[in-house]
Amino acid sequence: MGNSQASPASASSSRFATASRAFSKQELDSLRTLFSSLAAQSQTSGRAISRPVFLEYYGVRGSLGERLFQLVAKESGGSDGVTFEDLIISKATYGRGTRDEVDEFIYQLCDVTGDGVLTRSDLESVLASIHETIFEENKEVGEGSNNRPFEAFLNSAVFSKDAEAVSEKSMSLSDFRNWCTLLPSLRKFLGNLLMPPDSGRPGFEVPLLHYPENISTDLLLLNKEYAWHIGGGFSQHEVQEWKLLYHSSLHGQSFNTFLGKVTNGDAQTVLIVKDTEGSVYGGYASQPWERHSDFYGDMKTFLFKLYPQASIFRPTGANKNLQWCAINFSSENIPNGIGFGGQPHHFGLFLSANFDQGHSFTCSTFTSPPLSKTNRFRPEVIECWGIQMRGAQDEKPELVKGTVLERFKEDRNMLKMVGLANASD
């Protein structure tokens, strides 16, 4: 009867054997080499990777790094550190597991106290670790810390689960998944902690921001933390350098000036608005801001919120009403201004051509709520950044062709409006 259950050692061996099958022989050899190198630095006679060496190699700071070590060393008990079996089992689950397995691992990872309850305090610790890992390490001399974005990240979390012996509600796995959907940079970061640190880990890279030296950073809506958040909406290879093209406080609150600044070769742009209520939000435009009588753009476009909550809203495919730029049209059916999603006069986000008013409604294009506190808003600051993507030079010829085609369609739309389309055939 006592032999009917496998011993802990044999169960562990079975899990190791199963986990090993997730890797090729070459990958296992590389992991063995890595383990041997780190174990040799750990003063454990090569048996395990010690906690200090593990934390230093993977570079995850604060309580999140400590919790990562605990979870990886969990299989062997962690008395000596992380064994080779620990490393393989954890990497197989965390890096090669099903979506549910990976989500469960990350969910447990964020429970930094290990008490089985994911609370607001846990998330505060996670965000503090992210700040220390990504931003403190790369902070320039004299640059201060900005905790406001992390407050906005936390404000996007929902806690709906009742927990025993805890007065406040906790975060369920479903809550956590929804939070990660709204903050894709967070999900990329948490999902790649065991990747080699020199491999350009997704979620660890921060866009480089370029702006005139005489501009105070206090004047800018965008900072590194918000850029990291918005960059989560791009594929990894696209995040590179961002250049300030337009700022209403510097260039005047003028639609014509805006167009002159942003149509000078930078196809992809990030538009950010701060309204008079203090909310900050915007959209990523994957195509140039050019005159059209209808929606255009592609499925890379998205909307986002920065403050008081931070979120990203991607296209759902419900329609193709992605990007809008109407200039000097006299038809009431073609509102002059720039916008994203929804329908004319009922956009997901819209700025009038005078740049003195705008609106934001619930939008099926992105499944986004109103970005502003009230549907109608008045902009206080408007800011636009050009995004320099890797491989952008290779894409420009196709972009020019697409633009010409859209202009041809534009002309035909205008002819149809005045009843001359057939006459021109």
N, C-alpha and C positions, 0 to 999 in steps of 0.2 A: 504493500500500500504506500510505503514511504517513497518507492521508486516511481510512482505513477506521475509525479510532477518533475519537470526538468529542474536541475539545480540552477541557481543564478548564473554560475559560470558557464554552463552549457547553453542557457538561454542567451547570454551575452555573445557567445561564440556563434550561435545561430543568427543573431541580428547582424553581427559583423560579416558573416558569410553572405547574407542577403544584401547588405549595404555595398559590399565589394563589387557585386555584379552591376552596380550602377556606373562603374568606371571601366575604361579600357585598361589594358595592361600598362600602356605608356603613362596614362594618368595616375595609376596606382604607384608606378615607379617614381613619378615626379612628386607625389604626395609623401612617399616614403623618404625621398631625399630631403624634402622640406622638413619633415618630422625629425629626421636624424640631425639635421643642422640645428634646429631649435632646441632639441633635447640635449644636444652637446653643450649648449650655452646655459643649461638649466641646473647643473650640478645635481642631477638625479641618476647618474651613472647610465644615461641614455634611455632610461625607462619611460620618461614622460617630459612634457613641456611644462615648466613651472609657470605659475601665475604671472610673475613680473615679465618673463620673456614672452608669454602669450600676449599680454596686454600691450607690450612695447611693439611687437611685430604687427599686430592687427590695427593698432593705433586708435582704438575706440576708447575715449576718455570717460571718466566719471562712473556713475552707478550702472550705466548701460554696458560698459566694458566688463565690469565685475559680474553682472548677470549673465553676459555671454559666456564668460569663462565657466561659471557654475553650470550652465546648461550643457556646454560641450563636454565638461568633465563628469557629467552626471552618471554616465554608464558605468564608469569604474569607481565612482565614489569620490574622486578628486583628491584623495589624500596625498598622492605624489604630484598630481597635476593632470594634464591631458595626455592620455595614452594614444598610441597609434589607432587602436580600435575606437576610442572615443572620437578621434578626428574623422575617421572614415564614416562612422555611423551618423555623426552630426552633419557632415557635408552632404551625405547621401539624402538625408531627410530635408535639410535646409536648402540645398542647392539643386537636388535632382528629384525631390519628392513631388507628389501631386499638389495642386493648388491648395487643397484643404490642409495637407500636411504642413506645407510651408506657412500658411496663414496661422495655423495653430502654434507652430514653433515661434513665429514672430510675436504672436499674442502673449505667449508665455514669457518671451524675452522682455516685453515691455512691463510685465509685472515684476518690477525690479526688486521688490521686497520678498517675492517668492511666496506670498501668502495665499495665492489662488484667487485674488480679487484685484481687478485692474481699476484703480481709482484715479481721480484727478491728480493726486499727489504723485502717483507713478508717472503719469504723462508729463508732469512738470519736471521730474527727474530725467525722463527720456529726452525732452527738449533741451534741458540744460546740458546733457551729454552731447547732443548734436551740435549745440552752439560751441561748446568747448572743442569738439573734434574738428569741425569744419571751419568755423569762423575765427576762433581765438588763435588757431595754428597759423592762419593766413593773414592775421590782422597787421596792417601797416603801422609804422611808428607814428604815434600821436593819434591814431584812429580809436575812437571810443566804441563802446559796446551799445548795441541797439536791441533792447528786449521787447520793443513794441510788436515787431512781427511775430515773435514767439507767443506773445499774449493773444494775437489774432489766430495763430495756429491752434492754440488751446481752446479758444472760443468756438471753434468749429466742431469740437468733439461733443458727442451726445452720450449721456450716461442713463441708461434705461433699466438696468438690472438691479433688482433688490438683492442685497447680500446679507447673510446672517452676521450678527454682532457688529455691523457697520451702519452707522446712522445715515450716511450719504449713499446715494445710488452709485453703482459701479458700471463699468463699460462691458457690454456683452461682446461676444465674438462678432456678431452682426454689426453692432455699433462700431467696432474697431475696423471692420472691412469698409464700412461706409466712410469713416474718417480717412482711411488710406486712399479711397477713391477721390475724395476732395483734395487731398494733399499728395499727389503722385511723387513728388520729390522725397517726401517722408517714406513712402513705400519703397522707392528705389534704394534709399539709404539703408533702411532696416533689412532689406532683402539681399544685401551684398556685403555684409560685414565680414564674412569669411573668405571673400575673394582676396587674392594677393594684393597688397597695398600699392604695388607699383604698376597695377594693370589699368589704371584709370577707372576706378570703381564707379558705376552708376550711382548717383545720389551724393557723391562726394565732391563733384566739380561745381565751381561757382563761376558764373559768367564774369568776364572782365568788363568793367564799366568805364567808358571814356567820356569825359565832359571837360569843358574849359576850366583851367586852373583857377580862374577868378570867381568861379561859382561856389558859394557856400553849400556844403552838403545838406544843411538845414533847409535849403530852398527846394531840394529835390524830393519828389515823391518816392522815387525808386532808390533802394539801397541793396546791398549784397544779399541780405536775407530774403527780401522780396523777389529779387532776381533769381535766387535759387529756387524759390517756390514756383515762380512762373516758368522757369526752365524745365520743371518737371513735366510740363505739357509737351515738350519736344522730345524727339528721339535723341539718344545719347550723343550721337555724332554731330548734332546740330548746334549744341550749346557752345558758343565760343566767345565772341566779343560784341558788346552792345555800345552804341554810340548815341549820345544825346543829339537829336535832330531839331527838336522844337520844345520850347518851354514858354507858356503864356506870360510868365512874369518877365522873361527876357526879351521875347520877340513880339509881345502884344497879343491880345486875344482876338486874332484875325484868322478867318478861314483861308483867305488867299495866301497869307504869309505861311500858314501851316502847310498848305499844298506845295508852295514853293520850296519849303525846307525838306519835306518828306518824299518828294518825287525826283530826287537827285541821285538816283541809282540804287537806293536801298529798297529792295522789293519787300522784305519781311520787316514788319514793325510791331512794336508794342505800344499801344495807346493807353494812357493812364489818366484818370479823372479823379480829382478831389472835389466834392460838391460842398455847398455852403453848410450842410449838416455835419460835415466832418467825415463822411464815408469816402473810402477810396476803392476804386474798381477800374476795370478796363477790359481790353480785348487784344488778342494777338491776331494780326492780319497777315496772312501768308502770301497775299498778292499786293501789288502796288496800289496806292490810292489814286485811281484814275476815273475819269468821268464815264458813268454808265447810267442807263435809264432803268436798269433792273438789277437784281442781285447777281453777284458773281463770287469768285473765290473757290477754295477747295476744302477738303475735310481736315486739313491741318489747323484751320482756324478754331479758336476757342475763346470763351469769356472767362473772366476771373474776378474774384473779390480779394482785396488785400486787408481792409480794415473797416469795421471792427472784427469781422471774421475773415479768414482766408480760405478760399476755395477755388477750384478750377472746374469748369463745365465744358466738356468736350461735345462735338457734334454727335447727334444720335442717329442721323440718317433719315429722320422723319421728313426732311425737305432739304433743298439745296439753297435756302435763303441765308447765306453765310456772311457775305460782306456787301456793304452798300456805300456808294460814293456818287452823289448826284450834285451837279454844279450847273447853276443858271438855267434850270428848267422852269417853265411857266405853268406846267400842268399841276393841279392839286394832287393828282395821283402819284406824282414823283416828288416827294419832299426833298428839298435841297439840304444836304448835310452828309454826315458819315455815320455809319451804324453797322450793327451785327444782328443777324437772326430775326425771327419773327415775321412780321408783315409791315408794309409801309404804314406809317402812323401808329404802329404798335410793335416796335422793335424790342429785341432783347436789350439793346443799348443803342442810343441815338443821340448825336449832337447836332443841333441845328446849324445852318450855314453861318449864322451870326455868332456862333460859339457862346451865346448868352443864355441858352436853355437846352434842356435835353430831357429824355425820358427813358425808362427801363421797365419792361413788363415781363411777366412770366412767359417763358419762351420754349416752345417744343423743339426748336432747332437744336438747342443745347440742354434741354431739360433744366433750365436755370430759373431761379426765382428772380423777382425784381432785385437788381443790384443795389439800388438806392433805397433809403428808408421810405420814401414816398415815390410813386410812379413818375411824377414830374419833379425835376430838380434843376438847380442853377449851378453851373460849374464855377468853382473858385480858382482851380488850377488845372491846366491841361498840359500833358507832357507826352512826348513821343520819342521812342528810341528805335534806331535802326539795328537790325540783327544781322551780323555777318556770320553766315553759316560756312562750315567746311564744305568744299565742293561747289560753292555758290557760282564760281566762274563757269563750271561745266553746265550749270543749269540755265544760265542766262540766255543762250540762243533759243531754247524751248520757250522760255518766258516771253521773249520778244514776239515769237510766232503767236503764242496764245493771246498776247495783248493786241496784236494786229487783227486777229480773228474776232476778238471781242469788240474792237472798234467797228469792224464791218457789220457785226450784228447790231451794234449801237445805231449805226446809220440806217439800217433797215428798219429798226424799231421806230426811229424818228419818222421815216417815210410812211410807215403804216399809220402813225398817229395823224398824219395830215392827208392820208388817202392816196399817196403817190407810189406806194410800193410796187404795184403791178406795172405802172407806167415805166418804171426804171428797169424792168426785166428785159 
